[in-house]
């Protein structure tokens, strides 16, 4: 290498080193050289321009060079609507605004790269959900990141009805593939989950929303297609263990129809109509191929022991039908419920006792020293005496005159054994029989007690 070339390389390296040193000194000395108080209004206005969220700062704004150059807002509140006289969506003492090198040199604070909010509370009223949806669909924003925050969902009375700790929220637009993402990693009701909403600007009327719940593993995949504000449709697929459920949703003029497109391949089929103004639900849910014990411990327990705040202004009629149940005696059934004034009322419940007859039932749950008991008052209407005799292995002559059998059934939630008591045949008083208590563990055990009662 000749001296001229060597001098050019040396000069280039020297310029490069000077540039690095100058840039580093500028970045590190910016807090000393610059007064941020004079730029508060500019920073707040440009925060909205970049993120479409209104920022109000109440304390110092300082510059921090590490780990990446950013502005630290020590105390601030954020809203989706500027002059709305409501509780702030977010109050934080840890808001970072990451800035570009251009802003560092020119000190204009126009081009924010991203913002990060950590260790803060997010207060969401039910009415805020529309505003959040509007932000998702209508705004173009720079990346917004939340770390280790808590979401508080509140009703109209400002009562907290749900708390969800969130590990991370990532809300950004990928400019290369024209996709907008809203990804949440968090926890609700003790269940860890990941929620991912995305929308492709090449097909702006279609959005995708996937929810993954861990332990138990539940996957929900939703596709929504909007035609206009009054009309949209969607599809939902739910995977839980061996169950794969598919539903179609149609919204038209404040009426939502939800139905199962393929009832044969699904164990949970829905056919419902929801009117929004005024709200009224009229639906039918069919459950197939399930154990009676699981239905009692999960579905009925949730329906009959509930938090009234979760019902809100829901009202309507719901019919739950059971078919092809995994039980040696009960194969079909039906429960009719009505919902009004924050209460679920059981109007009627009946079950088919395998060709024998119909059981009319009143259901309830009671707490006993920390345990919950499922209690039913039942009346069996015997329709086929021959079938009764076959199943319970009793002489048909002994039961020929039996028309009704009243009995109470008690089952502890989480256990398989049941207790039968207060037995009465044909509404005839039998003090000795009514005082007897029978512990049932299996079908053989039940047959032996039935024979004892009939005899």
C-alpha positions in Angstrom: 0.0 0.0 0.0 1.5 3.4 -1.0 1.6 6.4 1.3 -1.3 8.2 -0.5 -3.7 5.3 0.0 -2.5 4.8 3.5 -3.1 8.5 4.3 -6.7 8.3 2.9 -7.5 5.3 5.0 -6.0 7.0 8.1 -8.0 10.2 7.4 -11.2 8.3 6.9 -10.8 6.4 10.1 -10.0 9.6 11.9 -13.1 11.3 10.6 -15.2 8.3 11.6 -13.7 8.3 15.1 -14.4 12.1 15.5 -18.0 11.5 14.3 -18.5 8.7 16.9 -16.9 10.8 19.7 -18.9 13.9 18.8 -22.2 11.9 18.5 -21.5 10.2 21.9 -20.7 13.5 23.6 -23.8 15.1 22.1 -26.0 12.2 23.3 -24.5 12.1 26.8 -24.5 15.9 27.2 -28.0 16.6 26.0 -29.5 16.8 29.5 -27.1 19.6 30.4 -27.5 21.5 27.1 -31.3 21.4 26.8 -34.2 22.7 28.8 -37.1 20.2 28.5 -39.6 22.3 30.4 -39.9 24.6 27.4 -40.7 21.7 25.1 -43.5 20.0 27.2 -46.3 21.2 25.0 -44.5 20.1 21.9 -43.7 16.7 23.3 -47.3 16.2 24.4 -48.7 17.2 21.0 -46.2 15.1 19.1 -47.0 12.2 21.4 -50.5 12.2 20.0 -49.2 12.7 16.4 -47.1 9.5 16.7 -49.3 7.3 18.9 -52.8 8.7 18.7 -53.1 8.9 22.4 -53.4 12.1 24.5 -50.6 12.6 27.0 -50.7 15.0 30.0 -47.4 15.2 32.0 -47.4 16.5 35.6 -43.7 16.3 36.5 -40.3 16.5 35.0 -39.4 15.2 31.6 -35.8 14.1 31.4 -33.5 12.6 28.8 -31.8 9.2 29.3 -29.2 7.9 26.9 -29.3 4.2 28.0 -30.2 1.5 27.0 -31.5 3.5 24.1 -32.0 7.3 23.9 -35.3 8.2 25.3 -37.3 10.7 27.2 -38.6 9.7 30.7 -41.9 11.2 31.8 -41.9 10.9 35.5 -45.6 11.4 36.0 -48.3 11.3 33.3 -51.8 10.3 32.4 -53.1 9.1 29.0 -56.6 9.2 27.4 -58.1 8.2 24.1 -60.4 11.2 24.1 -58.8 14.6 24.8 -61.5 16.6 26.7 -63.5 13.7 28.1 -64.3 14.3 31.8 -63.7 10.7 32.9 -61.1 8.7 34.8 -57.8 8.5 33.0 -57.2 5.4 31.0 -53.7 5.1 32.3 -51.8 6.9 35.1 -48.1 6.1 35.1 -44.8 7.2 36.6 -42.7 5.1 34.2 -43.4 6.3 30.6 -40.5 6.2 28.1 -40.5 7.8 24.7 -37.8 6.5 22.5 -36.5 9.2 20.1 -34.5 9.2 16.9 -31.0 10.5 16.3 -32.4 13.2 14.2 -34.4 14.5 17.2 -31.4 14.3 19.4 -29.3 16.5 17.1 -32.0 18.9 16.1 -34.0 18.8 19.4 -37.3 19.0 17.5 -39.0 16.0 19.2 -41.1 15.3 16.1 -40.2 11.8 15.2 -40.8 9.4 18.1 -39.8 5.8 17.5 -41.9 4.0 20.1 -43.2 4.4 23.6 -43.0 2.0 26.6 -45.2 2.0 29.7 -44.2 -0.1 32.6 -45.5 -1.1 36.1 -48.8 0.9 35.7 -52.5 0.4 36.1 -54.9 0.4 33.1 -58.5 1.4 34.0 -61.0 0.3 31.3 -64.7 0.9 31.5 -67.0 -1.2 29.4 -67.8 1.9 27.3 -64.0 2.2 26.6 -64.0 -1.0 24.6 -65.6 0.9 21.6 -62.8 3.5 21.8 -60.1 0.9 21.9 -61.7 -0.9 18.9 -61.8 2.4 17.0 -58.1 3.0 17.7 -57.3 -0.5 16.4 -59.2 0.0 13.1 -58.9 3.7 12.3 -55.5 4.9 13.6 -52.0 4.7 12.3 -49.6 4.7 15.2 -46.0 4.0 16.1 -45.2 1.0 18.4 -46.7 1.1 21.9 -45.4 -1.4 24.5 -46.7 -2.2 28.0 -44.6 -4.2 30.5 -45.9 -5.6 33.8 -49.2 -3.7 34.0 -52.5 -4.5 35.5 -55.9 -4.1 33.7 -58.9 -3.2 35.8 -62.3 -3.6 34.1 -65.0 -1.5 35.6 -68.8 -1.3 35.2 -70.9 1.9 35.0 -70.8 2.3 38.8 -67.0 2.3 38.6 -66.9 -1.1 40.4 -64.0 -3.4 39.5 -65.5 -6.6 37.9 -62.2 -8.1 36.6 -58.5 -7.7 37.2 -56.0 -9.1 34.8 -52.2 -8.9 35.3 -50.4 -8.4 31.9 -46.8 -9.4 31.4 -46.6 -7.6 28.0 -48.7 -5.8 25.4 -47.2 -5.1 22.0 -49.2 -2.8 19.7 -47.5 -1.9 16.4 -47.6 -1.9 12.6 -45.3 -3.9 10.5 -44.7 -1.5 7.5 -43.1 -4.2 5.4 -46.0 -6.7 5.3 -48.7 -4.0 6.0 -49.9 -5.8 9.1 -51.2 -4.2 12.3 -50.7 -6.3 15.5 -52.1 -6.1 19.0 -50.5 -8.9 21.1 -51.2 -9.5 24.8 -49.4 -11.9 27.2 -51.2 -12.1 30.5 -53.4 -13.8 33.0 -57.1 -13.8 33.8 -58.9 -15.9 36.4 -55.6 -17.6 37.2 -55.2 -18.8 33.6 -52.2 -17.7 31.5 -53.1 -16.7 27.9 -51.8 -15.1 24.8 -54.1 -13.0 22.6 -53.1 -11.9 19.1 -55.2 -9.5 17.0 -54.0 -8.6 13.5 -55.3 -6.8 10.4 -53.9 -6.7 6.9 -54.2 -3.2 5.3 -54.4 -5.0 1.9 -57.7 -6.5 3.1 -58.8 -3.9 5.7 -62.3 -5.3 6.1 -61.0 -8.6 7.5 -59.4 -9.0 11.0 -58.0 -12.1 12.7 -58.0 -12.8 16.5 -56.3 -15.8 18.1 -56.5 -16.7 21.8 -54.3 -19.4 23.3 -55.0 -20.4 26.9 -52.4 -22.6 28.7 -53.1 -25.4 31.2 -55.8 -26.3 30.2 -54.8 -25.8 26.6 -57.6 -24.0 24.7 -57.2 -22.4 21.3 -59.7 -19.9 19.8 -59.3 -18.7 16.3 -61.6 -16.0 15.0 -62.1 -14.3 11.6 -64.3 -11.3 11.2 -65.3 -9.6 8.0 -67.0 -6.2 8.2 -69.2 -4.8 5.4 -70.3 -1.7 7.3 -71.1 -0.6 10.8 -74.5 -2.4 10.7 -73.4 -5.6 9.1 -70.6 -8.1 9.6 -70.0 -11.8 9.8 -67.4 -14.1 11.2 -66.2 -17.6 12.0 -64.9 -19.0 15.2 -63.0 -22.3 15.8 -62.3 -23.6 19.3 -60.0 -26.5 20.2 -60.1 -28.0 23.7 -58.6 -31.4 24.1 -60.3 -33.7 21.6 -63.1 -31.2 21.0 -63.0 -29.0 17.9 -65.9 -26.6 17.7 -66.9 -24.3 14.8 -69.4 -21.5 14.9 -70.6 -18.9 12.4 -71.6 -15.4 13.5 -73.8 -13.0 11.5 -74.6 -9.4 12.6 -77.2 -7.4 10.8 -79.1 -4.3 12.1 -78.4 -4.9 15.9 -79.2 -8.6 15.7 -76.6 -11.3 16.1 -77.2 -14.9 15.0 -74.7 -17.6 16.2 -75.1 -21.1 14.9 -73.1 -24.4 14.4 -72.5 -25.1 10.7 -71.8 -28.8 11.3 -73.7 -30.2 14.3 -72.7 -33.9 13.7 -69.0 -33.3 14.2 -69.4 -31.1 17.3 -70.2 -31.9 20.9 -71.4 -28.3 21.7 -73.9 -26.9 19.2 -75.3 -23.4 19.4 -78.3 -21.9 17.8 -79.0 -18.4 19.2 -80.3 -15.0 18.4 -79.2 -11.9 20.3 -81.0 -8.5 20.0 -78.8 -5.6 21.1 -81.3 -2.7 21.4 -82.9 -3.5 23.9 -80.6 -6.5 24.8 -82.3 -9.8 24.7 -80.8 -13.3 24.3 -82.8 -16.3 23.0 -80.6 -19.3 22.5 -80.3 -23.1 22.5 -77.1 -25.0 23.5 -76.9 -28.8 22.8 -74.3 -30.8 24.7 -73.5 -34.3 23.5 -71.3 -37.2 24.6 -70.5 -35.9 28.1 -70.4 -37.4 31.6 -73.2 -36.3 33.8 -70.7 -35.7 36.6 -68.7 -33.3 34.5 -71.9 -31.4 33.5 -72.8 -30.9 37.2 -69.4 -29.9 38.4 -68.6 -27.5 35.5 -71.6 -26.2 33.6 -74.4 -26.3 36.2 -72.1 -25.1 39.0 -71.2 -22.0 36.9 -74.9 -21.4 36.0 -76.3 -21.7 39.5 -73.5 -20.1 41.5 -72.5 -16.9 39.7 -71.4 -13.3 40.3 -74.3 -11.0 39.6 -71.9 -8.2 38.4 -70.8 -10.4 35.5 -74.4 -10.5 34.2 -74.7 -6.8 33.8 -77.9 -5.9 31.8 -78.1 -9.4 30.1 -81.6 -10.7 29.8 -83.1 -13.5 27.9 -84.1 -17.2 27.6 -81.6 -20.1 27.3 -82.4 -23.7 26.7 -79.7 -26.3 27.4 -80.3 -29.7 25.8 -78.3 -32.9 26.6 -78.0 -35.8 24.1 -76.1 -39.1 24.0 -74.8 -38.6 27.5 -72.2 -40.9 28.9 -74.3 -42.4 31.6 -76.0 -45.8 31.9 -79.4 -44.4 32.9 -79.6 -40.8 31.8 -79.2 -40.3 28.0 -81.1 -37.1 27.3 -82.2 -34.0 29.2 -83.2 -30.4 29.0 -82.9 -27.3 31.2 -84.8 -24.0 30.6 -83.3 -20.9 32.1 -84.3 -17.2 32.1 -82.0 -14.3 32.8 -83.2 -11.0 34.1 -82.3 -8.3 36.7 -78.8 -9.9 37.3 -80.4 -13.3 38.2 -80.5 -16.7 36.5 -83.7 -18.5 37.1 -84.2 -22.2 36.5 -87.7 -22.5 35.0 -87.8 -26.2 34.2 -85.4 -29.2 34.1 -86.3 -32.7 32.9 -84.3 -35.8 32.0 -85.1 -39.1 30.2 -84.4 -42.1 32.3 -83.5 -44.6 29.6 -86.9 -45.7 28.2 -88.3 -45.8 31.7 -89.8 -42.4 32.0 -89.2 -38.7 32.7 -87.6 -37.1 35.7 -88.7 -33.6 36.5 -86.1 -31.8 38.6 -85.5 -28.7 40.7 -81.7 -27.9 41.1 -79.6 -25.9 43.6 -76.2 -25.7 45.1 -75.4 -25.2 48.8 -72.2 -24.6 50.6 -71.5 -26.8 53.6 -68.2 -26.1 55.6 -66.3 -25.1 52.5 -67.7 -27.9 50.2 -70.4 -27.3 47.6 -73.3 -29.7 47.3 -75.4 -30.2 44.2 -79.0 -30.9 45.4 -82.0 -31.9 43.3 -85.6 -32.5 44.2 -86.9 -35.1 41.7 -90.1 -36.7 40.6 -89.8 -39.8 38.3 -92.9 -40.4 36.2 -92.8 -44.1 35.3 -94.0 -44.7 31.7 -92.7 -48.2 30.9 -92.9 -50.7 33.8 -91.4 -53.5 31.7 -88.3 -51.5 31.0 -88.0 -50.5 34.6 -88.1 -54.1 35.6 -85.4 -55.0 33.1 -82.9 -52.3 34.0 -83.2 -52.7 37.8 -83.7 -56.5 37.7 -87.0 -56.5 39.6 -90.2 -58.6 39.0 -92.6 -56.6 36.8 -95.6 -57.4 39.1 -93.9 -55.5 42.0 -93.7 -52.2 40.2 -96.9 -52.4 38.1 -98.8 -50.0 40.3 -95.9 -47.5 40.7 -96.6 -44.3 38.8 -94.4 -41.8 40.6 -91.3 -41.9 42.7 -90.1 -38.7 44.5 -86.6 -38.5 45.8 -83.8 -36.0 46.6 -80.3 -36.5 45.2 -77.2 -34.9 46.7 -73.7 -34.9 45.2 -70.6 -33.1 46.4 -68.9 -31.1 43.7 -65.7 -33.0 42.6 -66.9 -36.4 43.9 -68.6 -39.2 42.0 -70.6 -40.8 44.8 -74.2 -39.6 45.2 -76.7 -39.7 48.1 -80.4 -40.5 47.7 -82.9 -39.7 50.4 -86.5 -38.6 51.2 -87.9 -41.3 48.9 -91.7 -41.4 48.5 -93.6 -43.8 46.2 -96.9 -42.7 44.6 -97.0 -39.8 47.0 -97.8 -42.2 49.8 -96.4 -41.4 53.2 -93.9 -44.0 54.4 -92.0 -42.6 57.4 -89.4 -45.4 57.6 -88.6 -45.2 53.8 -88.4 -41.4 53.8 -85.9 -41.4 56.6 -83.5 -43.9 54.9 -80.3 -42.6 53.3 -78.7 -44.5 50.4 -75.1 -44.0 49.4 -74.7 -44.8 45.6 -71.3 -45.7 44.2 -72.3 -47.6 41.0 -75.2 -49.0 39.0 -75.1 -52.3 40.8 -75.3 -50.5 44.1 -78.3 -48.5 42.8 -80.1 -51.7 41.6 -79.7 -53.3 45.0 -81.2 -50.2 46.8 -84.1 -50.0 44.3 -85.0 -53.6 44.9 -84.9 -52.9 48.6 -87.2 -49.9 48.3 -89.7 -51.7 46.0 -89.9 -54.8 48.2 
